[in-house]
């Protein structure tokens, strides 16, 4: 083990921003952090929510790296900066991009710089729904069901659905794309000066959960599987990868160019990337059979289990992969396609008339208008939460489904839509908000129920992320609905912290992830205990929710089949 004066950087690329965190590898002390919001994303560029198209320009990521790390370095000074030994990286996923032979995203080339199809296809982009359906149909017919380790249902949120959709809809991008890479693979490749995409170290986490990779297949499915899916994919498999790496493995050291741009040592080791939730679970010191919920715009639920005996396949989740979270342990993933996004959507709906009326007022000056609008928007969700908490469980019969962005698990189905039912002339904004919160908690219970029904025990719940830190109303409701205590992680940046843990192992400050996790991982700041009376009351409303799920899923799928 190195001296206590070794520091690791964690880079956490979220849906709207990137965060950098500097951590003392010996004590776990978080010395400095910085956040950069993606400029183009904030402006709404390259996206069309009504079509479920969400794309991000690589320049947003590049600018974010430079902005956040330089800010952190400036905060700690040269003495500590000189002892930065590693960088770990996590990103959202599946978020792939088309690249040339050098591994350069096509959007960084002049020909494609304004083409959304040449940009990173964000996790929540659902433009590949039809392609996902075709993958599922082919998996059912093929000699080997290549989706079996990914819950048995392939999703439009994942790698191959997005590649196939873009390849079909944009001939120029398809022709120029030598290969495709995940966001979490590209960032370490970029930072270490990679010039040949064939030499890129691919994440076990990303490949196993989203790209149909498994050791028993000797890597990815064979070329003839992809040709049967669509001849457009002929030959692409050979330009991708067979081997994958866990995130305790170094990719290399910082390139001279990036060392100069960031002002940190050239010998800084960069580790293999992974998805944010999986690294967040490590930052939260995940334990076997504790479901770790990363609660942000969506949720990602991560569980680890020892690799003992024959592996049991769990249906309807987002995959199970040896080493996707902790090396030599099985990582299982589930989640909800919309969580905080639901509250943000409702907030936007209510905020529209506020913004319009204030902005059009002739009685106040422009500065005052902006201050009033900002104050109103900042207070909207807290005020709604306070008012909704005073409503009875189930409100006055208002009932919602949390499928505003489709359903991730159990049983991925991105055709599904959100529902608000049971409204009447007495329905108010707080009552509807309560129904939305209840729906998001019931959706979480569906995931827990699936694990339990598949024989996977849940010993406890660990929560991290913005919602877990900021909303006691939602967290207490979640504890009551699940009827389990929920431990909330203290760190504001648990995902970046987990990335820093992996960096520390890659540079050999520690010999293993559990060892590093124990020293560097975050403590807990709050425990929400379930109220037995409320838990019983929620169980009754949960039954109504489950019946509405069945009715609306049948209705929506009938409509989808009729229209397509």
BALUMSE-678189 format. One record per residue (C-alpha): x, y, z; residue number from 1; residue in one letter. Coordinates in nm, 4 decimals. Example, Ala and Ser with C-alpha at 12.3 -4.5 7.8 and 13.67 -1.06 7.14 Angstrom:
<recs>
          X          Y          Z     i   aa
     1.2300    -0.4500     0.7800     1    A
     1.3670    -0.1060     0.7140     2    S
</recs>
This chain:
<recs>
          X          Y          Z     i   aa
     0.0000     0.0000     0.0000     1    X
     0.1259     0.3490    -0.0844     2    X
     0.1473     0.6370     0.1596     3    X
    -0.1602     0.8266     0.2705     4    X
    -0.0605     1.1050     0.0351     5    X
    -0.2005     0.9373    -0.2737     6    X
    -0.5149     1.0814    -0.4267     7    X
    -0.7608     0.9382    -0.6762     8    X
    -0.9965     1.1261    -0.9080     9    X
    -1.3436     0.9962    -0.9893    10    X
    -1.5217     1.1214    -1.3012    11    X
    -1.8975     1.0658    -1.3049    12    X
    -2.0805     1.1434    -1.6314    13    X
    -2.4536     1.1789    -1.5618    14    X
    -2.7471     1.2610    -1.7851    15    X
    -2.7057     1.6387    -1.7708    16    X
    -2.3640     1.6988    -1.6172    17    X
    -2.0243     1.5563    -1.5281    18    X
    -1.8810     1.5608    -1.1767    19    X
    -1.5199     1.5254    -1.0655    20    X
    -1.4269     1.4204    -0.7126    21    X
    -1.0799     1.4044    -0.5535    22    X
    -1.0416     1.1460    -0.2750    23    X
    -0.7665     1.0623    -0.0276    24    X
    -0.7085     0.6925    -0.0968    25    X
    -0.6034     0.6168     0.2609    26    X
    -0.8864     0.7873     0.4503    27    X
    -1.1661     0.8261     0.1991    28    X
    -1.1745     1.2005     0.2665    29    X
    -1.3378     1.3904    -0.0191    30    X
    -1.1123     1.6907    -0.0757    31    X
    -1.2778     1.8724    -0.3625    32    X
    -1.5547     1.8327    -0.6164    33    X
    -1.6794     2.0217    -0.9213    34    X
    -1.9784     1.9964    -1.1558    35    X
    -2.0056     2.0970    -1.5216    36    X
    -2.3455     2.1083    -1.6932    37    X
    -2.3436     2.0076    -2.0595    38    X
    -2.3917     2.3252    -2.2599    39    X
    -2.5514     2.1762    -2.5719    40    X
    -2.7685     1.9378    -2.3730    41    X
    -2.8936     2.2247    -2.1572    42    X
    -2.9927     2.4101    -2.4742    43    X
    -3.1960     2.1071    -2.5841    44    X
    -2.9860     2.0498    -2.8936    45    X
    -3.0004     1.7250    -3.0918    46    X
    -3.2917     1.5880    -2.8875    47    X
    -3.6611     1.5393    -2.9563    48    X
    -3.8419     1.4159    -2.6420    49    X
    -4.1678     1.3544    -2.8299    50    X
    -3.9810     1.0979    -3.0420    51    X
    -3.7814     0.9669    -2.7433    52    X
    -3.4635     1.0798    -2.9169    53    X
    -3.1869     1.1890    -2.6790    54    X
    -2.8379     1.2533    -2.8161    55    X
    -2.5283     1.4138    -2.6618    56    X
    -2.2373     1.5791    -2.8374    57    X
    -1.8897     1.4507    -2.7395    58    X
    -1.7738     1.8112    -2.7020    59    X
    -1.9995     1.8391    -2.3965    60    X
    -1.8031     1.5545    -2.2378    61    X
    -1.4636     1.6902    -2.3390    62    X
    -1.5418     2.0369    -2.2055    63    X
    -1.6746     1.8784    -1.8874    64    X
    -1.3554     1.6825    -1.8235    65    X
    -1.1401     1.9916    -1.8574    66    X
    -1.3703     2.2191    -1.6579    67    X
    -1.4240     1.9889    -1.3594    68    X
    -1.0718     1.8540    -1.3161    69    X
    -0.9108     2.1963    -1.3539    70    X
    -1.1545     2.3299    -1.0958    71    X
    -1.0680     2.0502    -0.8512    72    X
    -0.6951     2.0943    -0.9094    73    X
    -0.7286     2.4677    -0.8516    74    X
    -0.9078     2.4049    -0.5227    75    X
    -0.6451     2.1716    -0.3706    76    X
    -0.3223     2.3340    -0.4895    77    X
    -0.0005     2.2010    -0.6441    78    X
     0.1244     1.9874    -0.3523    79    X
    -0.1797     1.7595    -0.3545    80    X
    -0.2134     1.7749    -0.7332    81    X
     0.1380     1.6316    -0.7693    82    X
     0.0224     1.3235    -0.5762    83    X
    -0.2819     1.2394    -0.7870    84    X
    -0.2153     0.8798    -0.8897    85    X
    -0.5318     0.7620    -1.0667    86    X
    -0.8547     0.8453    -1.2468    87    X
    -1.1639     0.6240    -1.2505    88    X
    -1.4522     0.6843    -1.4895    89    X
    -1.8225     0.6041    -1.4833    90    X
    -2.0938     0.7058    -1.7292    91    X
    -2.4593     0.6479    -1.8037    92    X
    -2.5328     0.3531    -2.0247    93    X
    -2.5965     0.2112    -2.2617    94    X
    -2.4709     0.5258    -2.4388    95    X
    -2.2914     0.4181    -2.7592    96    X
    -2.1444     0.6239    -3.0435    97    X
    -2.0220     0.5519    -3.3963    98    X
    -1.6433     0.5946    -3.4343    99    X
    -1.3796     0.5814    -3.7059   100    X
    -1.0788     0.3481    -3.7105   101    X
    -0.8943     0.5802    -3.4718   102    X
    -1.1760     0.5609    -3.2183   103    X
    -1.2875     0.9195    -3.2837   104    X
    -1.6647     0.9776    -3.2504   105    X
    -1.7996     1.0795    -3.5901   106    X
    -1.9537     1.3966    -3.4427   107    X
    -1.5988     1.5275    -3.3893   108    X
    -1.5421     1.5161    -3.7660   109    X
    -1.6464     1.8199    -3.9719   110    X
    -1.8751     1.6129    -4.1922   111    X
    -2.0883     1.5002    -3.8989   112    X
    -2.0477     1.7717    -3.6339   113    X
    -2.4189     1.8659    -3.6367   114    X
    -2.5600     1.5197    -3.7105   115    X
    -2.7404     1.3710    -3.4060   116    X
    -2.6905     1.0189    -3.5427   117    X
    -2.3134     1.0700    -3.5187   118    X
    -2.3398     1.1603    -3.1493   119    X
    -2.3683     0.9536    -2.8333   120    X
    -2.7104     0.7864    -2.8134   121    X
    -2.8067     0.8458    -2.4510   122    X
    -2.9358     0.5613    -2.2327   123    X
    -3.2903     0.6975    -2.2372   124    X
    -3.3110     0.7200    -2.6164   125    X
    -3.5881     0.4789    -2.7212   126    X
    -3.5799     0.5279    -3.0975   127    X
    -3.4750     0.1640    -3.1369   128    X
    -3.7950     0.0041    -3.0039   129    X
    -3.8631    -0.1875    -3.3263   130    X
    -3.5035    -0.3008    -3.3439   131    X
    -3.5218    -0.4306    -2.9855   132    X
    -3.8353    -0.6264    -3.0771   133    X
    -3.6522    -0.7852    -3.3703   134    X
    -3.3567    -0.8803    -3.1493   135    X
    -3.5936    -1.0479    -2.9042   136    X
    -3.7700    -1.2387    -3.1830   137    X
    -3.4376    -1.3619    -3.3227   138    X
    -3.3107    -1.4653    -2.9789   139    X
    -3.6244    -1.6756    -2.9307   140    X
    -3.5678    -1.8580    -3.2615   141    X
    -3.1882    -1.8989    -3.2453   142    X
    -3.0217    -2.2160    -3.1174   143    X
    -2.8789    -2.0142    -2.8274   144    X
    -3.0856    -1.7456    -2.6567   145    X
    -2.8224    -1.4726    -2.6431   146    X
    -3.0494    -1.2592    -2.4227   147    X
    -3.0615    -1.5178    -2.1424   148    X
    -2.7998    -1.3422    -1.9285   149    X
    -2.9698    -1.0056    -1.9856   150    X
    -3.3006    -1.0988    -1.8279   151    X
    -3.4373    -1.2662    -2.1416   152    X
    -3.5685    -0.9406    -2.2897   153    X
    -3.3488    -0.7057    -2.4923   154    X
    -3.4265    -0.3352    -2.4535   155    X
    -3.4301    -0.0351    -2.6833   156    X
    -3.2129     0.1371    -2.4199   157    X
    -2.9238    -0.0954    -2.5056   158    X
    -2.6248    -0.1193    -2.7399   159    X
    -2.7431    -0.3246    -3.0405   160    X
    -3.0906    -0.1692    -3.0673   161    X
    -2.9331     0.1732    -3.1011   162    X
    -2.6632     0.0660    -3.3447   163    X
    -2.9145    -0.1027    -3.5729   164    X
    -3.1598     0.1878    -3.5605   165    X
    -2.8963     0.4473    -3.6501   166    X
    -2.7476     0.2221    -3.9199   167    X
    -3.0888     0.1872    -4.0827   168    X
    -3.1860     0.5529    -4.0640   169    X
    -2.8561     0.7196    -4.1608   170    X
    -2.6617     0.5665    -4.4497   171    X
    -2.3777     0.8183    -4.4211   172    X
    -2.3150     0.7406    -4.0544   173    X
    -2.3430     0.3672    -4.1206   174    X
    -2.0859     0.3879    -4.3994   175    X
    -1.8420     0.6014    -4.1976   176    X
    -1.8726     0.3979    -3.8761   177    X
    -1.5765     0.1609    -3.8489   178    X
    -1.6963     0.0533    -3.5033   179    X
    -1.9160     0.1529    -3.2095   180    X
    -1.8062     0.2241    -2.8538   181    X
    -1.9692     0.2867    -2.5181   182    X
    -1.9263     0.6225    -2.3491   183    X
    -1.7595     0.4536    -2.0485   184    X
    -1.5025     0.2932    -2.2822   185    X
    -1.4314     0.6035    -2.4865   186    X
    -1.3432     0.8391    -2.1995   187    X
    -1.0481     0.6280    -2.0676   188    X
    -0.9371     0.5696    -2.4293   189    X
    -0.9469     0.9463    -2.4895   190    X
    -0.7582     1.0344    -2.1709   191    X
    -0.4809     0.7823    -2.2402   192    X
    -0.4308     0.8988    -2.5995   193    X
    -0.5755     0.5935    -2.7734   194    X
    -0.5418     0.5949    -3.1524   195    X
    -0.6669     0.2489    -3.2568   196    X
    -1.0194     0.1429    -3.1639   197    X
    -0.9187    -0.2244    -3.1895   198    X
    -0.6922    -0.1697    -2.8870   199    X
    -0.9634    -0.0101    -2.6736   200    X
    -1.0211    -0.1935    -2.3451   201    X
    -1.3931    -0.2630    -2.3259   202    X
    -1.5872    -0.2611    -2.0002   203    X
    -1.7106    -0.5973    -1.8708   204    X
    -1.9981    -0.4081    -1.7094   205    X
    -2.1181    -0.2443    -2.0319   206    X
    -2.0602    -0.5421    -2.2590   207    X
    -2.2229    -0.7962    -2.0300   208    X
    -2.5310    -0.5996    -1.9317   209    X
    -2.6076    -0.4291    -2.2636   210    X
    -2.4231    -0.5867    -2.5596   211    X
    -2.5039    -0.9621    -2.5403   212    X
    -2.1463    -1.0452    -2.4333   213    X
    -2.0843    -1.3539    -2.2208   214    X
    -1.7827    -1.5731    -2.1568   215    X
    -1.9778    -1.8862    -2.2479   216    X
    -2.0279    -1.7441    -2.5996   217    X
    -1.6542    -1.6702    -2.6287   218    X
    -1.7501    -1.3053    -2.6445   219    X
    -2.0275    -1.1588    -2.8580   220    X
    -2.2754    -1.3658    -3.0602   221    X
    -2.1372    -1.4781    -3.3984   222    X
    -2.1508    -1.2729    -3.7157   223    X
    -2.4239    -1.4909    -3.8693   224    X
    -2.6565    -1.3998    -3.5815   225    X
    -2.6170    -1.0301    -3.6634   226    X
    -2.6476    -1.0888    -4.0381   227    X
    -2.9751    -1.2718    -3.9719   228    X
    -3.0863    -0.9674    -3.7743   229    X
    -2.9938    -0.7319    -4.0581   230    X
    -2.7257    -0.7641    -4.3318   231    X
    -2.6257    -0.4050    -4.2498   232    X
    -2.4439    -0.5496    -3.9464   233    X
    -2.2330    -0.7922    -4.1502   234    X
    -1.8703    -0.7718    -4.0354   235    X
    -1.9275    -0.5262    -3.7515   236    X
    -1.8721    -0.7918    -3.4851   237    X
    -1.5111    -0.8394    -3.5975   238    X
    -1.4513    -0.4661    -3.5558   239    X
    -1.5834    -0.4674    -3.1990   240    X
    -1.4365    -0.6924    -2.9282   241    X
    -1.4299    -1.0357    -2.7667   242    X
    -1.2319    -0.9623    -2.4522   243    X
    -1.3653    -0.7421    -2.1724   244    X
    -1.2127    -0.6022    -1.8544   245    X
    -1.3264    -0.5346    -1.5007   246    X
    -1.2756    -0.1811    -1.3737   247    X
    -0.9857    -0.2621    -1.1427   248    X
    -0.7671    -0.2981    -1.4544   249    X
    -0.5611    -0.0013    -1.5842   250    X
    -0.6199     0.1218    -1.9387   251    X
    -0.2913     0.3128    -1.9317   252    X
    -0.1547     0.6432    -1.8105   253    X
    -0.2685     0.9937    -1.8915   254    X
    -0.1459     1.1117    -2.2316   255    X
     0.0995     1.4062    -2.2380   256    X
    -0.1679     1.6159    -2.4091   257    X
    -0.4309     1.5527    -2.1402   258    X
    -0.1807     1.5818    -1.8577   259    X
    -0.0967     1.9267    -1.9898   260    X
    -0.4582     2.0289    -2.0417   261    X
    -0.5596     1.9179    -1.6916   262    X
    -0.2456     2.0111    -1.5009   263    X
    -0.1998     1.6699    -1.3373   264    X
     0.0899     1.4187    -1.3554   265    X
     0.1523     1.2221    -1.6746   266    X
     0.1961     0.8982    -1.4806   267    X
    -0.1632     0.9167    -1.3529   268    X
    -0.3216     0.5749    -1.4154   269    X
    -0.6635     0.5629    -1.5838   270    X
    -0.8749     0.2559    -1.5068   271    X
    -1.1319     0.0726    -1.7203   272    X
    -1.4687     0.2485    -1.7131   273    X
    -1.8112     0.1183    -1.6114   274    X
    -2.1683     0.2376    -1.5685   275    X
    -2.2484     0.4952    -1.3011   276    X
    -2.4823     0.2822    -1.0922   277    X
    -2.2370    -0.0058    -1.0654   278    X
    -1.9589     0.2238    -0.9454   279    X
    -2.2059     0.4047    -0.7201   280    X
    -2.2779     0.0727    -0.5505   281    X
    -1.9060     0.0371    -0.4773   282    X
    -1.8932     0.3940    -0.3429   283    X
    -2.1803     0.2918    -0.1134   284    X
    -1.9904    -0.0154     0.0118   285    X
    -2.2402    -0.2618    -0.1314   286    X
    -2.2761    -0.5964     0.0464   287    X
    -2.4001    -0.9278    -0.0945   288    X
    -2.7790    -0.9342    -0.1371   289    X
    -2.8227    -0.5681    -0.0398   290    X
    -3.0139    -0.3937    -0.3183   291    X
    -2.8396    -0.0638    -0.3903   292    X
    -3.0715     0.1923    -0.5484   293    X
    -2.9143     0.4782    -0.7395   294    X
    -3.2000     0.7285    -0.7466   295    X
    -3.1793     1.0107    -0.9981   296    X
    -3.3603     1.0873    -1.3231   297    X
    -3.4124     0.7112    -1.3460   298    X
    -3.3209     0.4417    -1.0969   299    X
    -3.0659     0.1701    -1.1384   300    X
    -3.0848    -0.1090    -0.8830   301    X
    -2.7674    -0.3134    -0.8321   302    X
    -2.7154    -0.6311    -0.6333   303    X
    -2.4067    -0.8507    -0.5921   304    X
    -2.3961    -1.2199    -0.5081   305    X
    -2.1101    -1.4650    -0.4560   306    X
    -2.0248    -1.6858    -0.7548   307    X
    -2.1172    -2.0148    -0.5897   308    X
    -2.2509    -2.3253    -0.7642   309    X
    -2.4601    -2.3090    -1.0801   310    X
    -2.5627    -1.9592    -1.1859   311    X
    -2.9380    -1.9030    -1.1642   312    X
    -3.0877    -1.6981    -1.4464   313    X
    -3.3148    -1.4178    -1.3260   314    X
    -3.5918    -1.3254    -1.5689   315    X
    -3.6834    -0.9735    -1.6706   316    X
    -3.3881    -0.7805    -1.5252   317    X
    -3.1103    -0.5822    -1.6962   318    X
    -2.8613    -0.8634    -1.6890   319    X
    -2.6299    -1.0572    -1.4610   320    X
    -2.2565    -1.0372    -1.5212   321    X
    -1.9573    -1.1837    -1.3419   322    X
    -1.7434    -0.8880    -1.2326   323    X
    -1.9681    -0.6047    -1.3501   324    X
    -1.9652    -0.4506    -1.0012   325    X
    -1.6999    -0.6282    -0.7920   326    X
    -1.4517    -0.8639    -0.9607   327    X
    -1.5309    -1.2331    -0.8981   328    X
    -1.8843    -1.1577    -0.7811   329    X
    -2.2038    -1.1739    -0.9843   330    X
    -2.3537    -0.8311    -1.0515   331    X
    -2.7293    -0.8117    -1.1146   332    X
    -2.8975    -0.4971    -1.2444   333    X
    -3.2558    -0.3730    -1.2559   334    X
    -3.4148    -0.0272    -1.2502   335    X
    -3.6878     0.2145    -1.3534   336    X
    -3.6684     0.4121    -1.6780   337    X
    -3.8127     0.7200    -1.5085   338    X
    -3.7981     0.8266    -1.1454   339    X
    -3.6831     1.1826    -1.0786   340    X
    -3.7746     1.2487    -1.4436   341    X
    -4.1405     1.1989    -1.3467   342    X
    -4.1241     1.4688    -1.0804   343    X
    -3.9325     1.6987    -1.3145   344    X
    -4.1972     1.6495    -1.5841   345    X
    -4.4807     1.7309    -1.3452   346    X
    -4.2888     2.0329    -1.2236   347    X
    -4.2517     2.1583    -1.5834   348    X
    -4.6249     2.1131    -1.6452   349    X
    -4.7117     2.3205    -1.3395   350    X
    -4.4368     2.5744    -1.4020   351    X
    -4.5406     2.6678    -1.7539   352    X
    -4.8184     2.9124    -1.6607   353    X
    -4.6006     3.0577    -1.3826   354    X
    -4.3186     3.1337    -1.6248   355    X
    -4.5535     3.2638    -1.8925   356    X
    -4.7515     3.4947    -1.6658   357    X
    -4.4494     3.6391    -1.4870   358    X
    -4.2486     3.6866    -1.8073   359    X
    -4.5381     3.8762    -1.9689   360    X
    -4.6024     4.1023    -1.6741   361    X
    -4.5500     4.4739    -1.7411   362    X
    -4.5482     4.5607    -1.3703   363    X
    -4.1988     4.4300    -1.2838   364    X
    -3.8538     4.4672    -1.4356   365    X
    -3.6654     4.1836    -1.6125   366    X
    -3.4273     4.1039    -1.3256   367    X
    -3.7152     4.0721    -1.0815   368    X
    -3.9028     3.8491    -1.3270   369    X
    -3.6097     3.6086    -1.3483   370    X
    -3.5675     3.6032    -0.9702   371    X
    -3.9381     3.5310    -0.9183   372    X
    -3.9388     3.2540    -1.1787   373    X
    -3.6270     3.0941    -1.0316   374    X
    -3.7648     3.1120    -0.6775   375    X
    -4.0963     2.9602    -0.7863   376    X
    -3.9295     2.6727    -0.9718   377    X
    -3.6880     2.5985    -0.6870   378    X
    -3.9703     2.5807    -0.4353   379    X
    -4.2209     2.3896    -0.6478   380    X
    -4.1248     2.0289    -0.5646   381    X
    -4.0544     2.0963    -0.1939   382    X
    -4.3924     2.2689    -0.1568   383    X
    -4.5683     1.9896    -0.3457   384    X
    -4.3951     1.7302    -0.1290   385    X
    -4.5019     1.9069     0.1889   386    X
    -4.8635     1.9354     0.0737   387    X
    -4.8730     1.5787    -0.0645   388    X
    -4.7406     1.4397     0.2649   389    X
    -5.0578     1.5680     0.4327   390    X
    -5.2799     1.3717     0.1929   391    X
    -5.3894     1.0202     0.2935   392    X
    -5.2284     0.7116     0.1417   393    X
    -5.3853     0.6658    -0.1990   394    X
    -5.4962     1.0319    -0.1857   395    X
    -5.8635     1.0429    -0.2919   396    X
    -5.8400     0.7563    -0.5378   397    X
    -5.5866     0.9137    -0.7733   398    X
    -5.3642     0.6366    -0.9083   399    X
    -5.0682     0.6594    -1.1476   400    X
    -4.8341     0.4310    -1.3413   401    X
    -4.4644     0.5215    -1.3555   402    X
    -4.4096     0.4333    -1.7228   403    X
    -4.3507     0.7883    -1.8507   404    X
    -4.0321     0.6645    -2.0187   405    X
    -4.1401     0.3054    -2.0706   406    X
    -4.0578     0.0192    -1.8336   407    X
    -3.7049    -0.1000    -1.7702   408    X
    -3.7709    -0.3780    -1.5192   409    X
    -3.9225    -0.6118    -1.4523   410    X
    -3.9675    -0.7184    -1.8169   411    X
    -3.8445    -0.4301    -2.0328   412    X
    -4.1116    -0.2725    -2.2513   413    X
    -4.0435     0.0731    -2.3880   414    X
    -4.3803     0.0874    -2.5669   415    X
    -4.5559     0.1466    -2.2365   416    X
    -4.6758     0.4941    -2.1372   417    X
    -4.7455     0.6704    -1.8102   418    X
    -5.0984     0.6862    -1.6729   419    X
    -5.2834     0.9046    -1.4235   420    X
    -5.6201     0.7507    -1.3333   421    X
    -5.8974     0.8120    -1.0833   422    X
    -5.8937     1.1908    -1.1126   423    X
    -6.2097     1.3887    -1.0410   424    X
    -6.3136     1.7474    -0.9837   425    X
    -6.1670     1.7284    -0.6348   426    X
    -5.8215     1.6258    -0.7573   427    X
    -5.5518     1.8802    -0.6720   428    X
    -5.1873     1.9229    -0.7672   429    X
    -5.0656     1.7714    -0.4354   430    X
    -5.2995     1.4723    -0.4706   431    X
    -5.1771     1.4019    -0.8231   432    X
    -4.8174     1.4499    -0.7120   433    X
    -4.8707     1.2022    -0.4308   434    X
    -5.0095     0.9510    -0.6810   435    X
    -4.6986     0.9965    -0.8973   436    X
    -4.4668     0.9417    -0.6005   437    X
    -4.6632     0.6362    -0.4932   438    X
    -4.6374     0.4993    -0.8484   439    X
    -4.2602     0.5391    -0.8540   440    X
    -4.2349     0.3588    -0.5183   441    X
    -4.4677     0.0826    -0.6366   442    X
    -4.2495     0.0425    -0.9444   443    X
    -3.9559    -0.0115    -0.7097   444    X
    -4.1538    -0.2772    -0.5233   445    X
    -4.2178    -0.4617    -0.8504   446    X
    -3.8410    -0.4990    -0.8859   447    X
    -3.7943    -0.6278    -0.5312   448    X
    -4.0843    -0.8706    -0.5809   449    X
    -3.9235    -1.0042    -0.8988   450    X
    -3.5912    -1.0751    -0.7288   451    X
    -3.7694    -1.2488    -0.4414   452    X
    -3.9898    -1.4556    -0.6728   453    X
    -3.6772    -1.5672    -0.8619   454    X
    -3.5151    -1.6892    -0.5424   455    X
    -3.2776    -1.3944    -0.4891   456    X
    -3.2946    -1.2760    -0.1261   457    X
    -3.2955    -0.9054    -0.0440   458    X
    -3.1290    -0.8468     0.2937   459    X
    -3.1634    -0.4691     0.2905   460    X
    -3.1815    -0.1526     0.0818   461    X
    -2.9054     0.1050     0.0273   462    X
    -2.9946     0.4329    -0.1444   463    X
    -2.7872     0.7063    -0.3035   464    X
    -2.8341     0.9897    -0.5503   465    X
    -3.0186     1.3194    -0.5632   466    X
    -3.3651     1.1957    -0.4679   467    X
    -3.2315     0.9860    -0.1786   468    X
    -3.0427     1.2856    -0.0388   469    X
    -3.3044     1.5547    -0.0918   470    X
    -3.6508     1.4101    -0.0334   471    X
    -3.7426     1.2621     0.3072   472    X
    -4.1045     1.2460     0.1854   473    X
    -4.0173     1.0124    -0.1031   474    X
    -3.7671     0.8078     0.0956   475    X
    -4.0028     0.7444     0.3870   476    X
    -4.2732     0.6419     0.1437   477    X
    -4.0271     0.4073    -0.0278   478    X
    -3.9374     0.2446     0.3058   479    X
    -4.3070     0.2002     0.3857   480    X
    -4.3939     0.0583     0.0419   481    X
    -4.1004    -0.1847     0.0432   482    X
    -4.1518    -0.2521     0.4153   483    X
    -3.7755    -0.2504     0.4592   484    X
    -3.5281    -0.0092     0.6221   485    X
    -3.3389     0.2079     0.3723   486    X
    -2.9852     0.3266     0.4495   487    X
    -2.8938     0.6502     0.2707   488    X
    -2.5311     0.7050     0.1724   489    X
    -2.3694     1.0197     0.3114   490    X
    -2.1562     1.1077     0.0085   491    X
    -2.3041     1.3570    -0.2347   492    X
    -2.0975     1.1950    -0.5113   493    X
    -2.1134     0.8202    -0.4457   494    X
    -2.0764     0.7290    -0.8146   495    X
    -1.7642     0.9438    -0.8550   496    X
    -1.6402     0.8018    -0.5241   497    X
    -1.6810     0.4488    -0.6589   498    X
    -1.4891     0.5473    -0.9711   499    X
    -1.2084     0.6800    -0.7520   500    X
    -1.2058     0.3475    -0.5636   501    X
    -1.1487     0.1581    -0.8884   502    X
    -0.8744     0.3990    -0.9858   503    X
    -0.7001     0.3332    -0.6536   504    X
    -0.7074    -0.0435    -0.7155   505    X
    -0.5880    -0.0065    -1.0757   506    X
    -0.2808     0.1850    -0.9588   507    X
    -0.2218    -0.0764    -0.6853   508    X
    -0.2804     0.1466    -0.3847   509    X
    -0.5003    -0.1459    -0.2832   510    X
    -0.4898    -0.5096    -0.3887   511    X
    -0.8645    -0.5573    -0.4273   512    X
    -1.1895    -0.3669    -0.4661   513    X
    -1.3367    -0.4874    -0.1312   514    X
    -1.0197    -0.3709     0.0471   515    X
    -1.0319    -0.0277    -0.1182   516    X
    -1.4086    -0.0017    -0.0753   517    X
    -1.3812    -0.0621     0.2978   518    X
    -1.1277     0.2199     0.3383   519    X
    -1.2648     0.4705     0.0867   520    X
    -1.6390     0.3981     0.0677   521    X
    -1.9003     0.6305     0.2127   522    X
    -2.0685     0.5906     0.5520   523    X
    -2.4469     0.6211     0.5873   524    X
    -2.6119     0.9389     0.7101   525    X
    -2.9774     0.8396     0.7501   526    X
    -3.1860     0.5261     0.7957   527    X
    -3.5553     0.5317     0.7034   528    X
    -3.7487     0.2726     0.9043   529    X
    -4.0834     0.1489     0.7707   530    X
    -4.4003     0.2261     0.9600   531    X
    -4.5953    -0.1039     0.9952   532    X
    -4.9370     0.0636     0.9767   533    X
    -4.8490     0.2600     0.6637   534    X
    -4.6853    -0.0485     0.5097   535    X
    -5.0148    -0.2395     0.5377   536    X
    -5.2096     0.0522     0.3896   537    X
    -4.9724     0.0829     0.0954   538    X
    -5.0048    -0.2889     0.0262   539    X
    -5.3747    -0.2375    -0.0476   540    X
    -5.3071     0.0505    -0.2901   541    X
    -5.0254    -0.1550    -0.4449   542    X
    -5.2862    -0.4151    -0.5367   543    X
    -5.4821    -0.1442    -0.7234   544    X
    -5.1599    -0.0340    -0.8937   545    X
    -5.0830    -0.3914    -1.0042   546    X
    -5.4315    -0.4366    -1.1510   547    X
    -5.4021    -0.1049    -1.3373   548    X
    -5.0628    -0.2189    -1.4697   549    X
    -5.2168    -0.5330    -1.6171   550    X
    -5.5113    -0.3474    -1.7714   551    X
    -5.3073    -0.0649    -1.9236   552    X
    -5.0270    -0.2880    -2.0512   553    X
    -5.2805    -0.4993    -2.2380   554    X
    -5.4523    -0.1880    -2.3747   555    X
    -5.1280    -0.0182    -2.4820   556    X
    -4.9912    -0.3327    -2.6475   557    X
    -5.3199    -0.3879    -2.8328   558    X
    -5.3002    -0.0288    -2.9593   559    X
    -4.9340    -0.0747    -3.0554   560    X
    -5.0128    -0.3932    -3.2483   561    X
    -5.3061    -0.2296    -3.4274   562    X
    -5.0924     0.0673    -3.5303   563    X
    -4.7871    -0.1191    -3.6343   564    X
</recs>
